[in-house]
Amino acid sequence: MHIEKAQIIAVLRSRGLHERADWVDRELPPVVDTHRNGSLLRMLHIDPAAFETART
């Protein structure tokens, strides 16, 4: 599964984590592979399944 980087940034900013959002913006590609970056997403408390349900 893939998630748009902008979605991850929006979630982090909504939580007030602006520095982490800036880091994600600099370091990750425009489309994030949830399998390859699963550990990072868990560290950021980002649940890829939440994005899956939002698409349906």
C-alpha positions in Angstrom: 0.0 0.0 0.0 1.1 3.6 -0.6 0.2 6.8 1.2 0.7 10.3 -0.2 3.4 12.1 1.8 1.1 15.1 2.1 -1.4 13.0 4.1 1.2 12.0 6.6 2.3 15.6 6.9 -1.2 16.8 7.5 -1.7 14.3 10.3 1.5 15.3 12.0 0.7 19.0 11.7 -2.8 18.4 13.1 -1.1 16.9 16.2 1.1 19.9 16.5 4.2 18.0 15.5 5.5 20.6 13.0 9.2 19.7 13.3 8.5 16.0 12.5 6.2 17.1 9.6 9.0 19.2 8.2 11.4 16.3 8.5 9.0 14.0 6.7 8.6 16.6 4.0 12.4 16.7 3.5 13.2 13.0 3.8 10.4 11.0 2.3 9.3 10.6 -1.4 6.0 12.1 -2.6 4.4 8.6 -2.3 5.4 6.5 0.7 5.5 2.7 0.6 3.9 1.6 3.9 5.7 -1.8 3.8 9.1 -0.3 3.2 8.6 2.5 5.7 6.4 0.6 8.2 8.8 1.1 11.2 8.9 4.9 10.6 5.1 5.1 10.3 4.8 3.2 13.6 7.3 5.5 15.3 5.2 8.5 14.1 2.0 6.7 15.3 0.6 6.7 11.8 -1.8 3.9 11.1 -1.8 3.1 7.3 -5.1 1.3 7.8 -6.7 4.6 8.7 -5.8 5.9 5.2 -7.2 2.8 3.6 -10.7 3.3 5.2 -10.6 7.0 4.2 -10.3 6.1 0.5 -13.3 3.8 0.5 
